[in-house]
Amino acid sequence: MATMAIPVDATQTMRAVVRRRWGRPRDVVELDDVDKPEPADDEVLVRVHATSVNRADYYSLGGVAVLMRPMIGGFLRPTRERIGGDFAGIAEAVGKDVTDVHPGDEVYGVRDGAFAEYVSARMAVSRKPANLSFEEAAAVPIAALTALEALRDHGGLQPGQRVLVNGGSGGVGTFAIQLAKALRAGRVTAVCSPRNVERARSLGADRVIDYTREDYTRGDERYDVIVDVAGTHSWRQNRRVLVAGGTLVLTGMPTGNHVTGPIGRLARLWLTSRLGRGRKLVFFICKPNRPNLATMRELIEEGKVHPAVDRVYPLGEIADALETMGEGHVQGKLVVRID
């Protein structure tokens, strides 16, 4: 039975993170009072308890690559002030067309502008895993759904196949290791820095390569699917260790230079991959949705996957969290608590 939306006074305000110009996090990110959203008929109004920082949030500040600004929205200044994606909290009100979430439910999901006290979510909101705290649940959506799409949908992973995760210590990488095992990969190899070797093993990696000691593209092992989060090798190097019919799935890229950011490297990879020789390269943008959030909830509640949280920040220190993300080498996810 549909639940009627609880009217929300449009004059009410909430605290939210905004950026009104391009630049580094500590220079442009600020907390301000903005209008509290009112849910449409197909939306859920969520009182946010926690959010998390993704690489895309750092790029959305536009201080890294000038040519990426029009893709984000705006060139001289951002056309949208709000940022953020992941959220976990409590459904405060639901539209009349929403039947799978009710007021009072603990939920998680993805919505633009999630660095705020409230979000009104539509396509990607679902009941959160019952065995996770709000902080842990907020670490899941974008990173986990990206890893799920990379392996299952774009990598076409089949039981028994061999998987390599290049960049196995960050948000997407830590989920990719666990999801590869949950999807019954035959052997999972993770590539990371020395300080993350033991964590990668604890997440289920059958083999862990310390990239300061060994280059996986020069080894003898071959892989059916490579999930490349780090973006540290060329297509030719990766192709060498892919089996015939294998797939390289790009889910992340290095920061790049101040003008093009990761776009230049991505373009070079795409062009050289046209000579794939029976192997293919895939780059995609994650499309969060209710079914995939439900899939992750089931896997987490079954104990097959668990978020790896590096650090929890208060909302007032979100600029510091974004700076840390930009510096790289994050172990798992950076979470922001919204009191």
N, C-alpha and C positions, 0 to 999 in steps of 0.2 A: 504494500500500500504506500502510495506516495506521501511524503511528509511536506507540509506547507512551509515555505520559507518564513523565518522569523524576521519581521521588518527591522531594518537597520537605519538609524537616523543618518542621513547623508552628511550632516554637519559634524558628526563625530570624527575625531582624528586618531591617528595611531603613530607610533614611532617607526620609521623606516630608514634604511640606508639609501642614500641618493648620491649621484655624481652628475654635476651640471657642466663639467668640462672634461677634456681628455687629460690624462696624466698618470703619474704614479699613485698607488693607493693612498699613501699618507698625505699626498698633496690635494687629492680631489674627493676622497670619500668622506661623507659626513652623515650624521644622524639628524633627521628633521621630522617635523609633524606633517603628515599627509592625510588625505581623506581615507577613512576606513572603507573598504569595499563592501558592496551589497551584492549578494549572490544572485545570478540570473536563474531562470527556471531549471537549467541543467548544470548548475554549479553548486559547490560545497564551500561554505565559509569556514575557514580553519583558523583557530587561535593557535599560532605557531609557538611551539616550545623550543624547537631547535632547528637549525639549518646547517648546511655544510658547504665548504668552499671547493669548487672545481676549477680546473685549468681555464675553462671557458669564462668563468667569472673574472679571472685575472685579465684575460684578453679583452673582456668587455669594457675595460677602463680605457682602452685605446692608447695607452701610453707607450706600448711596445712597438706597434707597427702602424705607420701612417696610412698605408694602403688598405689596411683592414677596417678602417673607420667607416667607410660607406657600407660595408657588409654588416657592420654592427648596427648602423643607423646614424647618419649625419657625418659631416666631414669637419666643419669648423667647430661644431659642438654636438654633443649627443642629442638625438631627437627624443630619446626616452631617458628619464632620470633614474628609474628604478633598476636594480640588478639583483642577481641571485636566482637559484633554481630549485634546489632541494628543500624540502620541509618535512617536519613531523610535528603533530600537535593534536588538538581535539576539535572535532567538527562542532561548530557552534550553531550553524543553521544550514539547511539544505533547500535547494529549489524543488518545486513541485514535481519535476520530472525525474528526480534522483530517487532510486529505489534501493540501491545497494549500500548506501551510507546513511546513518541517522544521527541526529544531534546527540552529542555525548560520546560518539565512537572515537577511539584513538586511531588516527589515520596518518598516512605518509604519502609523498608523491612529489610531483614536479610542477612548478608554476613560475613564470617570469615574475621578478620582483619579490622573490621569497625571503630576501633579507629584511623582514618586517614582522610586526606583531600579528598581522593577519594577512591571509591570502584568500582569494576566491578562485578555487581550482575547478577545472572542467574535465579534460581528457585524461589526465594522469593523477588520480587520487584514489586511494584504496585503503582498506583497513590495514594497519601496520602489524608486523609480526608481534604476537603476544609476548614472546620471550625476549623482546628488546626494549631497552629504555628509549625515551624520546631522542636522546643524544645518539645512541647507536642507530636507531631507525633513520635519523636524518642523514647518516653517512651512506645509506644504501642507494637511493633511487638512480641518479644519473650514472654513477660509476658502475653499479651492478647491472643496470639495463644495457649500458654500453658493452660490457663484457659479455652479457648474454647474447646480444645481437651479433657481436663479433664472432663468437664461436658457433652458435647454433644456426643463425640466419645467413650470415655472409661467409663464414668459414666452412659451413656445411659439415661440421664435425660429426663423425660417425664413431660408434663404439669400437674401441681397440686402436684407434688412430693415435699418432704421435703429435703432441702439441708443444710448441715453444712459446713462452711469454717473455718478450724482451721489455724489461721494465716491470719486474714482478713485485716491486715494493710500494708503489703508489696506490691510489684508489682503484683505478681500473685493473691494474695488475694483480692486486691481492684478490679481487673477486674473480679474475680470469683463471687463476690457479685453481681456486676452489670449484668454480663452475666446470672447468675441464674435467676434474675428477667426478663431479656429480653427473656429468653427461657421459661418463664411462670411457673417457680417453684411455688408451692403453698405457701411455707414458707421458708425463708432464715434466718439461724442463723449464726452469725459471732462470732469467738472467738479471742480476742485481749487483749492488755494491757490496763490499765485504761486510759492512755492519748489518746488512739485511739478509744474509745467507740463512741464518738460523730461523728467522721469521718465515721465510719462503718455505723452508722444510716443514715448519710447524703447520703451514697452511695446506700441505699435502703434496708439494712438488717432489717428484721421484728423484730428480737431479737438479742441483743448483749450480749455476756457473757464475763465478766472481769475474765480472768483466774487466777488472784490473789485472787479472792473471791469464785470462783466456778469451779469445775471440770466437764466439759460437759459429761465425760464418766460415771459419777455417778448420772446423772440426770434421770428424768422420760421420757424425750422426745426421740423419735426414728426417725431415718433419713433413707431416701432411698439412698442418695448419701452423702458421706463425702469427701470433697476435703481437703487433709491434706498437708498444706504448711509447717507447723512448725515441724511436725514429733516428737511431744513430748510425745506420748502415744504408748503403745504396741498394737499389733494386738488383743490380748484378751480384752483389755480395749475398743478399738474401736468396736469390734464385739458386745459387749454388747448393744451398742446403735444403731446398724444397724438393720433394719427390715429384715425379711427373704427375700432373693434375693437381698439384698442391696449391695452396692459397696463402698469400700474405695479406693480412688484414691490418690496415693502419687505423689506430684509434687515438693517436696523439702525435704531436710533432714538437721538436725543439723550438725555443723561443724565436730563433732567427735574428735577422738584423732589424734596425730601427725603422726601415722603410717598408720592407715586405713581410717581416715576421716569418711565420712558417710557410707562407704561400709559395715563395720561390722554390723551396725544397720540395714541397708537395708537387708542384708543377713538373719539376725535373724527374721525380719518381714516376709520375704518371706517364710522361712522354717515353722514358726508357722502358717502362713496363709493356709498351705496345708490342715489343719484340719479346713476348713472354715465353716462347718455346714450350708451350704446353703447361705453363704455370701462369697464375693470374694474381693481380694486385687489386685490392678493394679498399676504397676509402668511403666512409659513410658518416652521416650525422644521425645520432641516436634519436629515435622517435618514441618517447615515453608514452605508455598507455596503461590502462587498467589491467588487461590480461597479463602483461609482463610483470606488473607489480604484484599481481596475485601469485604468479609463478614463483617470484622471489620470496614472497611470504611463506609459501609452502616449503620451499627448500630450506629457509632459515628455521622455521618451526620444526622441521624434521632433523635439524642439527647438521645438515650437509654444508651450509654456508654460514659465515658469520662476519660482520664488518670488522675491519681492523682500524681502530681509532688511534690516531697519533696524539692529538692534543685537543682540548676543549677550551674555547675562548669565550669570555662574556661579550655581549653584543657591542659594548663600547670599545672593544679592541679588535673589531673586525678588519680594520685597515692593516693591523699587524698580521692577521691571519692571511690576508691577501698578499702582503709583502712576502711572507714565508712561502706561499704557493709559488710566487714568481721566482724565488731563489732556487726552487727545485729540491730534489732529494727528500721529499716528504715521505714518511713511513706510514702508509695507510691514508686515512682521511683527517682533514682538519674540520672540526665541528665548532659551531657557534651556538651558545646557549642564549635563549631569549627569555628573560625573566618577566 
